[in-house]
Amino acid sequence: MNEALVKARTACKALDDKKGKDIKVIDIHEISVLADYYVIASGTNQNQVQAMVDAVEEAFSKEGIEPRQIEGSRNSSWILMDYGDVIVNVFDEENRLFYDLERIWRDGRTMELAEVLAE
């Protein structure tokens, strides 16, 4: 398994542990130079969104991986975490529907949570 997919799996596990909703991974390595994987998840409220972000940061930190950049603040409805070859997006449900990143990255291969965790 490649290093980027291991990172995506780490993010998915952390998001799932905090009961993230509709966790998706989009494999974009063949269509973009931005990253290899785009991870998208929703939380039901601002507190859950922040708990999910904290869980991802902690999981990566334990692996010695620091983010290149994090966009959004504790009160944001969308937080983007750039880990180089993996970008993690955590939304509240309303803003996830509004920004519809799955549509924007539809040329990539969408992977369900079970598929990512099983690889």
N, C-alpha and C positions, 0 to 999 in steps of 0.2 A: 504494500500500500504506500502510495506516495505521501510525502511530508505534508503537502497542502490538504490532502484528504484526511489525514490524521488530525490536523488542526480543525477542520470542519467538523469532524466527529466530536472532538473535545468541546467545541462550542455547542453543538447539538445536545450533548449530554448535560451540559450546564444549564441550557435553556429548558430542557425537558425536566430536569430536577426541580426547577422553579415553576413547573406546570405551564410552560409556554404553550401557546396555541398555534396550530397550523404551521409547524416548523418545516421549512423547505430549504433545500440546498440546490442552488443552480450552478451547474458546471459550465463555466464561461471561458475556460482556458483556450478553447479553439476560436473564440469570437472576440476576445478582448485582451488587451495587455494590462488592464487594471488589476486583475487578480485571476486566480484559478477557480475559486468558489465564492459564491455570494450566498450567505446564510440569512434567511428572513424568518422572523417570528413575531408573534403578537402577544401582548399582555392585556388583561381585562381592565386594568386601571393603572394610574401613574406609579403607585407603589409597587405593583407587580413588575412593571416595565423596569423600574430601577433595580429591583431585586434580581431580575434576569441579567441585567447589565453587570451588576456586581458579581454574580456567579460566574459569568464568562471571564471577567477580568481576573478573578481569583483562580479559576481553572488554568488559564494561560500563565498567570504569574507563577503557579506551582511548577510549571514546565519551563520556567525561565524565559517566557516569551512576553515581551512588552509591546503594547500597541504603538504603531507609528503615529497614529492620531485618533482622537475621539471627538466626534462632533455631536453637540447636544449637551444639555445640562440636566441636573437632577429633576427639573420640572418640565423637561421636554417630552413631547409625545412621539418623537422619533430620535433614536440615538444610533449613530453610525460608528462602528469600531473598526478601524483599519489595521489589520495584522499582516499587511503585505500581500501574501498570496490568498488570504481569506479575508473577506469583508463581512462583518456581522451587522445586521440591521434589526433593531428591536423597536417595534411600533406599539402604540395603542391601536385597538381594532379599527377605529374610525379613520385614522390617518393611513393605516395600511391599505384600506380600501381606496382612499383618495389618491395616494401616490402610485399604487398598483405596480410595484417593481417587477412582479412576475410577468406582466405584459411587456414592460420595457426590455426585459431580458429573455423574452420568449424564444429567441434563437438558441439559447443555451439549453442544456439537458436538465430538466427538473427532476430532483431526487427527493422522494419522500423520506421522512425520518427513519422509518424501519429499514429502508434500503441503506442509508448511510451508516446506521448503527450495526447492520449485519455484515458490512464489508470488512 
